[in-house]
Amino acid sequence: MREPDSNTSDSATLALQALVWTLGDGDRAARLLGVTGLDPADLRARASDPAVLAATLLFLESHEPDLVACAAALDVPPQALVRARERLEN
């Protein structure tokens, strides 16, 4: 598994990959939109916003099976997603 660097750019890249993974499943995407209150157009417009990226990672953290599955798909440890969220929130 690769470990992303600790800078914010790498965190944003990892979070964007997690967002794409999340949106790849219709049910999961609908849950993300429901939890965040975003609509698809707003999500597209704000996809690079650190707050939206952090919210996506927090969404995954709130359901461990999704966090673990996303981490496996991205070939990173789950903790890397958690650290990316922490960096995006600061």
C-alpha positions in Angstrom: 0.0 0.0 0.0 1.2 3.5 -0.7 1.2 6.2 1.9 0.4 9.7 0.6 2.7 12.6 1.5 1.6 14.8 4.3 0.9 17.9 2.4 -2.5 19.3 1.7 -2.3 18.8 -2.1 -1.8 15.1 -1.7 -4.6 15.0 0.9 -6.9 16.8 -1.6 -5.9 14.4 -4.4 -6.6 11.4 -2.1 -9.9 12.8 -1.0 -10.9 13.5 -4.7 -10.1 9.9 -5.5 -12.3 8.8 -2.5 -15.1 11.1 -3.8 -14.9 9.5 -7.2 -15.0 6.0 -5.6 -18.0 7.0 -3.5 -19.9 8.3 -6.5 -19.2 5.1 -8.3 -22.0 3.4 -6.4 -25.5 4.8 -6.8 -26.8 4.0 -3.3 -23.6 5.3 -1.7 -23.7 8.5 -3.8 -27.3 9.1 -2.8 -26.4 8.7 0.9 -23.5 11.1 0.5 -25.8 13.7 -1.1 -28.4 13.1 1.6 -26.0 13.5 4.4 -24.1 16.5 3.0 -27.2 18.3 1.7 -25.5 18.9 -1.6 -27.2 18.3 -4.9 -25.3 16.9 -7.9 -24.7 20.3 -9.5 -23.4 21.8 -6.3 -21.2 18.8 -5.8 -19.7 19.1 -9.3 -19.1 22.8 -8.8 -17.5 22.3 -5.4 -15.7 19.0 -5.9 -12.3 20.6 -5.2 -13.4 22.5 -2.1 -11.4 21.3 0.9 -14.6 21.4 3.0 -16.5 19.1 0.5 -13.5 16.8 0.3 -13.2 16.6 4.1 -17.0 15.9 4.3 -16.6 13.1 1.9 -13.9 11.5 4.0 -15.9 12.0 7.1 -18.8 10.3 5.4 -16.7 7.3 4.7 -15.3 7.3 8.3 -18.9 7.2 9.6 -19.4 3.8 8.0 -16.3 1.7 8.5 -17.1 -0.9 5.8 -17.1 1.9 3.2 -13.9 3.4 4.7 -12.1 0.0 4.5 -13.4 -0.7 1.0 -12.5 2.7 -0.3 -9.0 2.4 1.2 -8.5 -1.0 -0.4 -9.7 0.3 -3.8 -7.2 3.2 -3.6 -4.5 1.0 -2.3 -3.9 3.0 0.9 -4.4 2.2 4.6 -7.7 3.4 6.0 -5.8 5.7 8.4 -4.4 7.6 5.3 -8.0 8.7 4.5 -8.5 9.8 8.1 -5.2 11.8 8.1 -6.2 13.3 4.8 -9.5 14.5 6.3 -7.6 15.9 9.3 -5.2 17.9 7.1 -8.1 19.2 4.9 -9.9 20.4 8.0 -6.9 22.5 9.2 
